């Protein structure tokens, strides 16, 4: 079938007019993917009798694609680029080994004035080809090494212009180019696999990315372009020589931290900082308060100057994001993450928060009297952006180090709660705080102390408020309506006319119709789930736990309800039993497998422990011994019974109870055994024999009787003193030698036999005297 499909694709590709090929290009590409087994098979192992026919069809396909790449029409070149990518992904090595002319044709298209879609598709196809050749050294030598530098040059020419300087060649970005994002993505994809080829372009890329990220030019770049530019800038250390890769990573990280401190010196000049660095080599930049806020020279990374507090904040935020990418990207060499310097930087930036009502004394912030109030208020407006970047940086550190962040978890928690306390009015600050705390609780939640949990209580309460729908206060609304009426009468205000036309309008508008923020609700739900799962339940205040449970019930958060059920509130002295959320969980999610397993577990008991296997073997051996004893007692009688008189029916007296199995419990209770009583025993007197405590001393006086087995003896409780026995009527059960006890193999509790003498008072007295004598 694959050969037929390939033949049909080749036929349609050669017979269809070129201007009609774009309409069927998608169909042809999908058909080529179905021929992957045929295209990727070696030439000598192609199945079927028509091996030569298959080779001819593949050769015709390659030839047609090469001719379409050089076609004069735009439609032909666009179709060729699309089908080349589909053929390469289907054939892999077998197609790539003869694709040098195709690669040269694709690179040539980048220099032609083709539509944007054609050149973008060409960049994607070439990136895919160079990516697939990475695992084949032969193809790297034949295709990648000679053609990748030309591709990089052609791609950079699409987004920048080359400027010759005395120190070397620099790249200046072109304004409003549509290829910036895709070119940066392609270079970011290829640098880790071919760093040696990109080494000559390191300086050009550094200058190009510096102009994009420095925010000094008037060109606006969208957020996706800035994101990929930050990742690419953090990956430039890979272009260093192999033996200096780790040193280059360390130098880049250190330079980024120094540049961030320099930008903070200018941005925070409106306040008197109380922070002191732990690094004695850090030197603060001197400020000129008579001039406008600006950094007139380049920083440690080579980024150009900037002016204004908004530009300075942009520079500081970008540096923090670059540092996050540097920490999170994998490195080829072993490196040491400078946690001390990173925490020193974040503690400086988070120590300054927005004071309530603009008063410095309320949160310890001291104003710089040489700076105007306008600049200080601009700083308050920019602070949330800086703090969000700090929490993103800490989140990357926690994600990379995981459990190794335990020594610094308390420091991170203090920074987050301090910022959240003063800037929780900002939605983005709450979102970043929820994400960071959720990832922190997953790693260090079980080891948190009561003080640490108490510091996060305020965050959990606000988290519940973000999830719950907001309702209007009817009393406050009525009061405001009354006030509006009074003002309207006095001519100082207006009333809501809709409330007069529709009296039920207030009831209909009890629920506030506010905007929904899915990302914020997602982060808040994740934080509640992490708090219930990883935080010790005994450390949460009962009121906070009740508020969390109420929130997850109202929001139908299944994962959080499961976590609440599996981590209940521990019992405490003076406090009632905590309520469970199982009814709400079953009511809303009865069809879920995890809920079914929680409510009605069906997992059998696994007898795999060594001690349980030993108990099972012991029980089997005991049962075998008991069966052998029963057979010997029923088939064999000792020879002494021939010389002794015949024995009358006797009652089996109380004997010592055999040891019960170690894994079973024995219950002692007085029960009636009337079901074992013989009807003839009610009218016929029964001879009562005294209890035998020592077999040797009583053997001469007692008559041989029925000997109970081990199981029957285990059914009789231990000997009770005669003085505590209470005489019962003759209707009590009497067991004779002719009626042996039934053996019950079940694990139910065994009834205790109540065997007491059933004689007159005189006989009882005599028997009691004898019993006392024997016991004595």
C-alpha positions in Angstrom: 0.0 0.0 0.0 2.9 2.4 0.8 4.3 1.8 -2.7 1.0 2.7 -4.3 0.7 5.8 -2.2 4.2 6.9 -3.1 3.5 6.3 -6.8 0.3 8.4 -6.6 2.1 11.3 -4.8 4.8 11.3 -7.4 2.2 11.2 -10.3 0.1 14.1 -8.9 3.2 16.2 -8.1 4.4 15.9 -11.7 1.1 16.2 -13.5 -0.6 19.0 -11.5 0.0 22.5 -12.7 2.4 24.5 -10.4 -0.1 27.2 -9.6 -2.5 24.5 -8.2 0.0 22.7 -6.1 -0.5 24.8 -2.9 -4.1 23.6 -2.6 -3.0 20.0 -2.5 0.3 20.4 -0.6 -1.2 19.5 2.8 -2.7 16.3 1.3 0.6 15.3 -0.3 2.5 15.9 2.9 0.1 13.7 4.9 0.4 11.0 2.2 4.2 11.1 2.4 4.1 10.5 6.2 2.2 7.3 5.4 5.1 6.2 3.3 7.7 6.5 6.2 8.4 2.7 6.2 9.2 2.7 2.5 11.2 6.0 2.5 13.3 5.1 5.6 14.1 1.5 4.5 17.7 0.9 3.3 18.0 0.5 -0.5 19.2 -3.2 -0.2 16.4 -4.2 2.1 13.3 -2.7 0.5 10.5 -5.3 0.6 8.7 -6.7 -2.5 9.7 -7.7 -5.9 9.7 -4.1 -7.3 12.7 -2.8 -5.4 13.9 -1.1 -8.5 10.5 0.5 -9.0 10.6 1.9 -5.4 14.0 3.4 -6.0 12.8 5.0 -9.2 9.8 6.6 -7.5 12.0 8.0 -4.7 14.5 9.3 -7.2 11.6 11.0 -9.1 10.3 12.5 -5.9 13.7 14.0 -5.0 14.3 15.3 -8.5 10.8 17.0 -8.6 11.4 18.7 -5.2 14.8 20.0 -6.3 13.3 21.5 -9.4 10.4 23.1 -7.5 12.9 24.8 -5.1 14.4 26.6 -8.2 11.0 27.3 -9.8 10.3 30.8 -10.8 6.9 30.9 -9.2 6.2 31.5 -5.6 3.6 28.7 -5.5 6.2 26.1 -6.6 8.8 27.2 -4.1 6.3 27.2 -1.2 5.1 23.7 -2.1 8.7 22.4 -2.3 9.5 23.7 1.1 6.5 22.1 2.7 7.1 18.7 1.0 10.8 18.7 1.7 10.1 18.9 5.4 7.5 16.1 5.2 9.9 13.9 3.2 12.8 14.5 5.6 10.8 13.6 8.7 9.5 10.4 6.9 12.7 9.2 5.5 15.3 10.3 8.1 18.8 9.1 7.2 18.0 7.5 3.9 16.6 10.8 2.5 19.1 13.1 4.2 22.2 11.5 2.8 21.5 12.9 -0.6 20.0 16.2 0.3 23.0 18.6 -0.1 21.4 20.3 -3.2 18.1 20.6 -1.3 19.8 22.3 1.7 21.6 24.8 -0.6 18.3 25.6 -2.4 16.5 26.2 1.0 19.3 28.6 2.1 19.1 30.4 -1.2 15.3 31.0 -0.7 16.1 33.1 2.5 17.8 35.7 0.3 15.0 35.9 -2.2 12.0 38.3 -1.8 9.6 35.5 -1.1 6.5 35.9 1.1 7.0 35.8 4.8 5.3 32.5 5.1 7.6 30.8 2.7 10.8 32.1 4.4 9.4 31.2 7.8 8.7 27.7 6.6 12.2 27.5 5.1 13.8 28.4 8.4 11.7 25.7 10.2 12.7 23.1 7.6 16.4 23.9 7.7 16.3 23.8 11.5 14.6 20.4 11.4 17.2 19.1 9.0 20.2 20.2 11.1 18.5 18.8 14.2 18.0 15.4 12.5 21.6 15.2 11.4 23.0 15.6 14.9 22.9 11.9 15.7 24.7 10.9 12.5 28.4 12.0 12.4 28.6 11.3 8.7 25.7 13.6 7.9 27.1 16.3 10.3 30.3 16.2 8.3 28.5 16.3 4.9 25.6 18.6 5.6 25.7 20.5 8.9 29.3 21.6 9.0 29.5 23.2 5.5 25.9 24.6 5.4 25.0 25.7 9.0 27.2 28.9 9.0 25.5 30.0 5.8 22.1 29.4 7.3 23.0 31.4 10.5 24.3 34.3 8.4 21.2 34.3 6.2 18.9 34.2 9.2 20.7 37.0 11.0 20.5 39.2 7.9 16.7 38.8 8.0 16.5 40.4 11.5 19.6 42.7 11.8 22.2 44.7 9.9 25.9 44.1 10.2 27.9 47.1 11.5 31.7 47.2 11.3 33.4 48.6 14.4 37.1 48.9 15.4 36.5 46.1 18.0 34.7 43.8 15.6 31.4 43.3 13.9 28.1 44.1 15.7 24.5 43.5 14.8 21.8 46.1 15.1 18.2 44.8 15.1 15.9 45.8 12.3 12.7 47.5 13.5 9.4 45.8 12.9 10.8 42.7 11.4 8.4 39.6 11.3 11.3 37.1 11.5 12.8 38.0 14.9 11.0 35.4 17.0 11.4 32.5 14.6 15.1 33.2 14.0 15.9 33.4 17.7 14.0 30.1 18.2 16.0 28.4 15.5 19.4 29.6 16.9 18.3 28.6 20.4 17.4 25.1 19.2 20.8 24.6 17.4 23.3 26.2 19.8 23.3 23.3 22.3 24.0 20.7 19.6 26.5 22.7 17.5 28.2 25.2 19.9 31.5 25.1 18.0 29.9 26.3 14.7 28.2 29.2 16.6 31.4 30.3 18.3 32.4 32.8 15.6 28.9 34.4 15.8 29.1 34.9 19.6 30.0 38.6 19.5 27.3 39.3 16.9 24.6 37.5 18.9 25.7 39.2 22.1 25.3 42.7 20.6 22.0 41.8 18.9 20.5 40.4 22.1 21.9 43.3 24.1 20.0 45.8 22.0 16.8 43.8 22.2 16.9 43.3 26.0 18.4 46.6 27.1 15.1 48.5 26.5 17.2 51.5 25.6 15.9 51.8 22.0 12.5 53.1 21.1 11.6 49.8 19.3 8.9 47.8 21.0 9.3 44.0 21.2 6.5 41.7 22.2 6.7 39.5 25.2 7.4 36.2 23.2 10.4 37.8 21.5 11.8 39.0 24.9 11.3 35.5 26.4 13.2 33.7 23.7 15.9 36.5 23.7 16.4 36.0 27.4 16.8 32.2 26.9 19.2 32.7 24.0 21.3 35.2 26.0 21.6 32.8 28.9 22.7 30.0 26.4 25.6 32.0 24.9 28.0 30.6 27.4 27.9 27.3 25.5 29.9 29.0 22.7 32.9 29.1 25.0 35.7 26.5 24.5 34.8 23.1 26.0 37.3 23.4 28.9 36.0 26.9 29.8 32.3 26.2 29.7 31.8 26.1 33.5 33.9 29.3 34.0 31.9 31.1 31.4 28.7 30.1 33.1 30.0 31.4 36.4 31.2 34.7 34.9 27.9 35.3 33.2 25.9 34.6 36.4 28.1 36.9 38.4 27.9 39.7 35.8 24.2 39.5 35.8 24.0 39.8 39.6 26.3 42.8 39.6 24.3 44.5 36.8 21.1 43.9 38.8 22.7 45.6 41.9 23.8 48.5 39.8 20.3 49.0 38.4 18.8 48.8 41.9 21.2 51.5 43.1 19.6 53.9 40.7 16.0 52.7 40.9 16.0 52.7 44.8 17.6 56.1 45.2 14.3 57.6 46.4 14.6 55.7 49.8 17.3 55.1 52.4 17.9 51.4 52.2 18.5 49.5 55.5 20.0 46.5 53.6 23.6 45.5 54.0 25.2 43.1 51.6 26.9 39.9 52.7 29.4 40.4 49.8 32.2 42.8 51.0 33.4 43.3 47.4 30.1 44.8 46.2 30.5 48.5 45.6 27.4 50.8 45.3 27.2 53.3 42.5 27.4 57.0 43.5 24.3 59.0 42.8 23.9 62.5 41.5 20.5 63.6 42.9 20.5 66.9 41.0 20.1 65.1 37.7 17.3 62.9 36.3 17.3 59.2 37.2 19.6 57.5 34.6 22.5 55.2 34.2 24.8 56.9 31.7 27.3 54.0 31.1 27.2 50.4 30.2 26.9 47.8 32.9 28.8 44.6 33.6 26.9 42.7 30.8 27.6 45.4 28.2 24.0 46.6 28.1 23.8 50.3 27.0 22.6 53.2 29.2 19.0 53.9 30.1 17.0 56.9 31.4 13.9 57.2 33.6 12.5 55.0 36.4 10.4 53.0 34.0 13.4 52.1 31.8 15.4 51.3 34.9 12.7 49.0 36.2 12.5 47.2 32.8 16.3 46.7 33.0 16.1 45.3 36.5 13.3 43.0 35.7 15.0 41.7 32.5 18.2 41.0 34.5 16.3 39.0 37.0 14.6 37.0 34.3 18.0 36.4 32.6 19.3 35.2 35.9 16.4 32.8 36.2 17.1 31.3 32.8 20.8 31.0 33.6 20.0 29.0 36.8 17.4 26.8 35.2 19.1 25.9 31.9 21.2 22.7 32.0 24.9 23.1 31.7 27.5 20.9 30.0 30.0 21.3 32.9 29.5 21.0 36.7 28.8 24.5 38.1 28.1 25.8 41.6 25.0 27.9 41.9 25.7 31.1 43.9 22.8 30.8 46.3 24.2 33.3 48.7 24.5 36.0 46.1 21.0 35.3 44.7 19.4 35.4 48.1 21.3 38.6 48.9 19.9 40.2 45.8 16.3 39.1 46.4 16.4 40.1 50.1 17.5 43.6 49.0 14.8 43.9 46.4 12.0 42.5 48.6 12.9 44.5 51.7 11.4 47.6 50.1 7.7 47.4 49.9 4.9 49.9 49.3 4.1 51.6 52.6 0.4 51.8 53.5 -1.1 55.3 52.8 2.3 56.4 51.7 3.6 56.8 55.2 7.2 55.6 55.7 6.9 54.8 59.4 4.3 52.0 58.9 6.7 49.4 57.3 10.1 50.7 58.2 10.9 52.4 54.9 12.8 55.7 55.2 12.4 58.3 52.5 15.3 60.1 50.9 14.6 63.8 51.4 16.6 64.8 48.3 14.2 63.0 46.0 10.9 64.4 45.0 7.6 62.9 45.9 6.7 62.3 42.3 9.7 60.0 41.7 8.9 58.2 45.0 5.3 57.5 43.9 6.6 56.2 40.5 8.8 53.8 42.4 5.7 52.5 44.4 4.0 51.8 41.1 6.9 49.9 39.7 7.7 47.8 42.9 5.2 45.0 42.2 6.9 44.2 38.9 10.3 43.9 40.6 8.9 41.7 43.4 7.1 39.4 40.9 10.5 38.9 39.0 12.1 38.1 42.4 9.6 35.4 43.2 9.9 33.9 39.7 13.7 33.8 40.3 13.2 32.0 43.6 10.7 29.6 42.0 13.3 28.7 39.4 15.9 28.1 42.2 13.4 25.8 44.1 12.6 23.9 40.9 16.2 23.3 40.1 17.5 22.4 43.6 14.3 20.7 44.8 15.0 19.1 48.2 18.3 20.9 48.5 16.5 24.1 49.1 15.6 23.0 52.7 18.3 25.1 54.3 17.0 28.3 52.6 13.3 27.5 52.7 12.7 29.6 55.8 14.4 32.6 54.2 12.4 32.3 51.0 9.2 31.9 53.1 9.9 35.1 55.0 10.6 37.1 51.8 7.3 35.9 50.2 5.1 36.6 53.2 6.7 40.0 53.8 6.0 41.1 50.2 2.5 39.5 50.3 1.6 41.4 53.5 2.1 44.8 51.9 1.3 44.2 48.2 -1.5 41.6 48.3 -3.8 44.1 46.5 -1.9 43.3 43.3 -3.3 40.3 41.5 0.0 39.4 39.8 1.8 39.5 43.2 -0.7 37.0 44.6 -0.4 34.8 41.6 3.5 34.6 41.9 3.2 34.1 45.7 0.8 31.2 45.3 3.0 29.4 42.7 6.1 29.9 44.8 4.6 28.7 48.1 2.9 25.8 46.4 6.3 24.5 45.0 8.0 25.2 48.4 5.3 23.3 50.4 5.7 20.2 48.1 9.4 20.0 49.1 9.6 21.2 52.7 6.0 21.1 53.9 6.3 18.0 56.1 9.3 19.5 57.9 7.8 22.9 58.6 7.4 24.2 62.1 4.4 25.8 63.8 5.9 29.2 63.4 6.5 28.8 59.7 2.9 27.6 59.1 1.6 30.5 61.2 3.4 33.0 59.0 1.6 31.6 55.9 -1.9 31.7 57.4 -2.5 35.2 56.0 -1.7 33.9 52.5 -4.0 31.0 52.9 -6.9 33.2 54.0 -6.5 35.5 51.0 -6.2 32.5 48.8 -9.6 31.3 50.0 -11.1 34.8 49.2 -9.7 34.6 45.7 -11.5 31.3 45.1 -14.9 32.1 46.7 -17.4 34.2 44.7 -18.0 37.6 46.0 -21.4 38.6 47.4 -22.8 42.0 48.1 -23.7 43.0 51.6 -27.4 43.6 51.6 -27.4 45.8 54.7 -24.6 48.0 53.3 -26.4 48.1 50.0 -29.6 49.2 51.6 -27.8 51.8 53.6 -26.1 53.2 50.6 -29.4 53.3 48.8 -31.0 55.2 51.7 -28.1 57.6 51.7 -28.5 58.2 48.0 -32.2 58.9 48.4 -31.5 61.4 51.1 -28.9 63.1 49.0 -31.2 63.2 46.0 -33.8 65.0 48.2 -31.2 67.5 49.2 -30.0 67.9 45.7 -26.5 66.5 46.4 -26.7 63.1 44.8 -28.7 60.8 42.5 -30.6 57.6 43.2 -30.6 54.3 41.2 -33.8 54.5 39.1 -33.7 50.8 38.3 -34.3 49.9 42.0 -37.6 51.7 41.8 -38.7 50.1 38.6 -37.7 46.5 39.7 -37.8 46.0 43.5 -36.3 42.5 43.0 -33.2 43.8 41.3 -31.3 43.9 44.5 -32.0 40.2 45.2 -30.9 39.3 41.7 -27.6 41.2 42.0 -26.5 39.7 45.3 -23.7 37.9 43.5 -21.1 40.4 42.2 -20.5 40.1 38.5 -16.7 40.6 38.4 -14.1 39.4 36.0 -12.7 35.9 36.2 -9.0 35.2 36.4 -8.4 31.5 35.5 -4.6 31.7 36.2 -5.1 33.1 39.6 -7.8 30.6 40.5 -5.5 27.8 39.2 -2.7 29.0 41.4 -4.9 29.4 44.5 -6.4 25.9 44.1 -2.9 24.5 43.8 -1.8 26.2 47.0 -4.7 24.9 49.0 -4.1 21.4 47.6 -0.4 21.6 48.6 -1.2 23.0 52.0 -3.6 20.1 52.8 -1.3 17.4 51.3 2.1 18.4 52.6 1.6 20.5 55.7 1.2 18.7 59.0 -2.5 18.9 59.9 -1.8 19.6 63.6 0.0 22.8 62.8 -2.9 24.5 61.0 -5.2 26.6 63.1 -8.7 24.9 63.3 -10.4 28.1 62.1 -8.1 28.3 59.0 -8.6 24.6 58.3 -12.3 25.1 58.5 -12.2 28.0 56.1 -10.1 26.0 53.7 -12.5 23.0 53.9 -15.4 25.4 53.3 -13.7 26.9 50.3 -12.8 23.6 48.6 -16.4 22.4 49.1 -17.9 25.5 47.5 -15.5 25.4 44.6 -15.8 21.6 44.1 -12.1 21.1 44.3 -11.8 17.3 44.1 -8.1 17.0 44.6 -8.1 19.3 47.6 -11.1 17.4 49.2 -9.2 14.1 48.7 -6.2 15.7 50.4 -8.4 16.9 53.3 -9.9 13.4 53.8 -6.5 11.7 53.7 -4.9 14.3 56.1 -7.6 14.8 58.8 -7.3 17.0 61.8 -5.7 15.0 64.6 -7.7 14.5 67.8 -6.8 16.9 70.6 -7.8 17.1 74.3 -10.7 19.3 74.9 -11.7 19.4 71.2 -14.4 17.4 69.6 -13.9 15.0 66.7 -13.2 16.7 63.4 -15.7 16.5 60.6 -14.8 14.7 57.4 -15.5 15.8 53.8 -16.2 12.3 52.5 -20.0 13.0 52.1 -19.3 16.0 49.9 -16.7 14.1 48.0 -19.0 11.1 47.3 -21.9 13.4 46.4 -20.0 15.2 43.8 -17.5 12.6 42.5 -19.1 9.2 43.1 -18.1 8.1 39.6 -14.4 8.7 40.1 -12.1 5.7 40.6 -10.0 7.3 43.4 -13.2 8.2 45.4 -14.5 4.6 44.9 -11.2 3.2 46.2 -11.3 5.5 49.2 -14.9 4.8 50.2 -15.1 1.1 49.3 -11.6 -0.5 49.1 -11.6 -4.0 47.6 -7.9 -4.8 47.8 -7.3 -8.3 49.3 -5.0 -8.8 52.3 -1.5 -9.6 51.1 0.1 -12.4 53.0 3.7 -11.7 52.0 5.3 -10.8 55.4 7.7 -13.5 56.7 6.1 -13.7 60.1 2.6 -14.1 58.5 3.9 -17.0 56.4 5.4 -18.6 59.5 2.0 -18.4 61.3 0.3 -20.0 58.3 2.8 -22.9 58.3 2.4 -23.3 62.1 -1.4 -23.5 61.7 -1.1 -26.1 59.0 1.3 -28.3 61.1 -1.1 -28.0 64.1 -4.1 -29.0 62.1 -2.2 -32.1 60.7 -1.2 -33.1 64.3 -4.7 -32.7 65.5 -6.2 -34.9 62.8 -3.6 -37.6 63.6 -4.5 -37.4 67.3 -8.2 -37.7 66.5 -7.7 -40.8 64.4 -5.4 -42.5 67.0 -8.0 -41.8 69.8 -10.9 -43.3 67.8 -9.1 -46.4 66.5 -6.7 -47.3 69.4 -7.5 -48.0 73.1 -4.8 -48.8 75.6 -4.6 -52.4 76.9 -5.2 -51.4 80.5 -9.0 -51.0 79.9 -9.3 -54.8 79.6 -8.4 -55.3 83.3 -10.5 -52.4 84.6 -14.3 -52.3 85.1 -16.4 -50.7 82.5 -16.6 -47.0 82.7 -19.8 -45.2 83.1 -20.5 -41.9 81.3 -18.5 -39.3 82.9 -18.4 -35.6 82.6 -15.3 -34.0 81.1 -14.1 -31.6 83.8 -12.2 -28.4 83.5 -8.7 -28.7 82.2 -6.0 -26.2 81.4 -6.5 -24.2 78.3 -4.0 -24.8 75.6 -2.1 -21.9 74.2 -4.1 -20.0 71.6 -2.4 -19.0 68.3 -0.3 -15.9 68.6 -2.3 -14.0 65.9 -5.7 -14.8 67.3 -7.6 -13.3 70.3 -9.4 -15.5 72.8 -12.7 -14.3 74.3 -14.0 -15.5 77.6 -17.7 -15.3 78.3 -20.3 -17.5 80.0 -22.7 -18.9 77.4 -25.3 -21.6 77.6 -24.6 -24.9 76.0 -28.0 -26.4 76.1 -27.7 -27.4 72.4 -25.1 -30.0 73.4 -27.2 -31.5 76.3 -28.4 -35.1 75.7 -32.2 -35.7 76.2 -31.5 -38.8 78.3 -29.2 -36.9 80.7 -32.2 -34.9 82.1 -33.9 -38.0 83.7 -30.9 -40.2 84.3 -28.4 -39.3 87.1 -24.9 -38.9 85.9 -21.9 -39.9 88.0 -19.6 -36.9 88.6 -15.9 -37.3 88.6 -13.5 -35.0 90.4 -11.2 -32.7 88.3 -7.8 -34.2 87.6 -5.0 -31.7 88.2 -2.1 -34.1 88.2 -2.3 -37.1 86.0 0.3 -39.1 87.9 -1.4 -38.8 91.3 -5.0 -39.4 90.1 -4.3 -42.2 87.6 -4.9 -45.0 90.2 -8.3 -43.6 91.4 -9.8 -42.3 88.2 -11.5 -44.4 85.6 -10.1 -44.1 82.1 -12.4 -41.9 80.1 -12.5 -40.1 76.9 -9.4 -38.1 76.3 -10.1 -34.7 74.6 -8.0 -33.6 71.7 -5.9 -30.4 71.6 -8.7 -28.5 69.8 -11.3 -29.7 72.3 -9.0 -28.8 75.2 -8.5 -25.3 73.8 -12.2 -24.8 73.9 -12.3 -25.2 77.7 -11.2 -22.2 79.8 -8.6 -22.2 82.5 -9.5 -23.6 86.0 -11.6 -21.3 88.1 -11.5 -21.8 91.9 -14.4 -23.8 93.3 -15.5 -21.1 95.7 -16.4 -18.8 92.8 -18.5 -21.4 91.0 -22.3 -20.9 91.1 -24.4 -24.1 91.0 -26.7 -24.3 88.1 -29.7 -26.6 87.3 -29.6 -30.0 85.8 -30.4 -28.5 82.4 -26.9 -27.3 81.9 -24.8 -29.1 79.4 -23.1 -32.3 80.4 -20.6 -33.8 78.0 -20.2 -37.6 78.0 -17.6 -39.9 76.6 -20.0 -41.0 73.9 -20.6 -37.5 72.6 -17.3 -35.9 71.6 -17.0 -32.2 71.2 -17.4 -30.9 67.6 -14.4 -29.3 66.1 -15.0 -25.9 64.6 -12.3 -24.6 62.3 -13.8 -21.1 61.9 -12.1 -18.0 63.3 -15.2 -17.0 65.2 -15.0 -16.6 69.0 -15.3 -20.0 70.8 -18.1 -20.4 73.4 -16.9 -21.3 76.9 -18.2 -24.5 78.4 -19.8 -24.0 81.8 -19.4 -27.4 83.5 -20.5 -27.3 87.1 -21.6 -30.2 89.4 -25.3 -30.9 89.2 -26.1 -32.7 92.5 -27.8 -32.1 95.8 -26.6 -29.7 98.4 -25.1 -32.5 100.6 -23.2 -33.8 97.6 -22.1 -30.3 96.8 -20.7 -29.9 100.3 -18.8 -33.1 100.1 -17.6 -32.4 96.7 -16.5 -28.9 97.8 -14.6 -30.3 100.7 -12.8 -32.7 98.4 -12.0 -30.0 95.9 -10.6 -27.8 98.6 -8.5 -30.7 99.8 -7.2 -31.4 96.3 -6.4 -27.8 95.7 -4.7 -27.5 99.0 
